Amino acid sequence: MAERVSLPLPSQSQLSPTTTMALLGAASSSARIIPSVSLSSSSRSFFSLSSSSSKLQCLRSSPRISHLFLNQRRAEVRVSSGGYGTVSAPKSVASDPDQLKSAREDIKELLNSKFCHPILIRLGWHDAGTYNKNIEEWPQRGGANGSLRFEIELKHGANAGLVNALKLLQPIKDKYSGVTYADLFQLAGATAVEEAGGPKIPMKYGRVDVSGPEQCPEEGRLPDAGPPSPADHLRQVFYHMGLNDKEIVALSGAHTLGRSRPDRSGWGKPETKYTKDGPGAPGGQSWTVQWLKFDNSYFKDIKEKKDEDLLVLPTDAALFEDPSFKVYAEKYAEDQEAFFKDYAEAHAKLSNLGAKFDPPEGIVIDDSPNAGAEKFVAAKYSTGKRELSDGMKQKIRAEYEAIGGSPDKPLQSNYFLNIIIIIAVLAFLTSLLGN
C-alpha cells in the first residue's frame, strides 16, 4: 500500500536564529521546493522512459512546504527527523567503510518493508547514466556523483518519480553522515539487485559528491523508451557512456524487475493482473510476471511475446530485432548464469562511470572482494568445448606472473627448492647404501 509522508513545519521556537534566517532567505529568493509526495515502490524503465507529455507534477511550489532540498549554491537545506537545518557543502573525503556496511543493512530492511527494489536501482542508474566519456573534467562529465539529489536534475523528464526514492533513502543518509550521496545511491542499487535474487555486484565505494546544483548535468543524456530508431538511439546514448552492445543488452535485463506507470512515463497500462494487488503501491505494467525477482525472465518473455499483460517497449523489442543485440538477448534467454555474469560486470562498470574516488583506488566493504568473480571449475573446461572467459584468463595470468612467469619466458627456477630436493635424494641414497 502506498504511504504518504507529511513532514510538519517546525515552529519558530524550535529554530535557531541561523536556521531561521536561512529559511527566510531561501523563501525570499523564490527557490523551488519539493513537497511531500506519495512513496511508491514501483519503477518504470531503469533508464529514461520519458515522454513529452510526462511532467514531474510533484515539483510545484506549495504553501505548506515539506521539502528535501532547496536550490542554494553552496549549501543544502534538508529534512531529517530533527527538522530543518543547513548543511555545509560536502568535502572531498571518502565514505566511512563501517558506515557503508551499516547503511547496507538498513537498506536491506527498507527493501524488505517497502519492496522498493526497482526504484532504488533506477535512482543509482540515473545518477551514473549521465556520464559522457568525451568530457574529461569532473563533474562536467556527469556520472555517479550524487547530483541527482538536486531539484534541477530531478525535474528532468527521465527522472519523474525519483523524488520518492530520495525520500526513502534520506533517513538513512541522515543517520550515516559519513556516507556520500553518490555512494548511497550506488549502494542501494547494488543491494537491491542482490536482495532480489540477482548476482553479487563487485562494487567499490568512496565516490565524491558534487557540491551544488550548478554542477548538475544538462537534460538529455539519458535514453528514451520510444525513439524513432530504438537500436540506434540506445547505441548513441550508451556509447557516450563508454558501454558496448553486450553491456547494453545485459543492463536492459534489469527490467526483469519493476513496473512502468503511464502517469509518469506515458508507457504501460494503469494496472494488470500482475500488479493490481502490489506489493507496494498497486498498479502499473510490469515486464515480467514476478517483477520483484531478478532472473532472466525479461529475455524469455520478450522472445515469446505471448502475454499482453507484460510490457514490451520499443527499446525492449529492439534487443531481438537488431542483429548485434539479438546475439546476446538470445544467449541470456537460454543461459541465466551467463546473464548474471555479464550483468554484474556491466552494473559495476556503470556505477563507476564519471565518479571521482577518494582514495583513488576506492573502498571495498565486502569481506571477500572477489565473491562475485567466476570460480574456476576444471571439469567445465576438460572437454575443450568451453572457452575461458576474459576475466578468468586475466586472473590466471596474474597468478602466473605473481610467481615469476610471463608470456615471454618460462617460470624461473627455484634454486633453493632444487638444493633441498638434491640433499633429500642424496640422504635417501646414503641411507640405502648404508643398509
Secondary structure as UniProt FT lines:
FT   STRAND          3..4
FT   HELIX           12..14
FT   HELIX           17..28
FT   TURN            29..30
FT   STRAND          38..39
FT   TURN            52..53
FT   HELIX           57..59
FT   STRAND          75..80
FT   TURN            81..82
FT   STRAND          83..88
FT   HELIX           97..114
FT   HELIX           117..128
FT   TURN            129..130
FT   TURN            133..134
FT   TURN            138..141
FT   HELIX           147..149
FT   HELIX           151..154
FT   HELIX           157..159
FT   TURN            160..162
FT   HELIX           163..175
FT   TURN            177..178
FT   HELIX           181..195
FT   TURN            196..197
FT   HELIX           213..215
FT   TURN            219..220
FT   HELIX           230..240
FT   TURN            241..242
FT   HELIX           245..252
FT   HELIX           253..256
FT   STRAND          259..260
FT   HELIX           262..265
FT   TURN            273..277
FT   STRAND          285..286
FT   TURN            291..292
FT   HELIX           297..304
FT   TURN            308..309
FT   HELIX           314..321
FT   HELIX           323..334
FT   HELIX           336..352
FT   TURN            353..354
FT   TURN            360..361
FT   TURN            369..372
FT   HELIX           378..381
FT   TURN            382..383
FT   HELIX           390..402
FT   TURN            403..404
FT   TURN            407..408
FT   HELIX           415..434
//
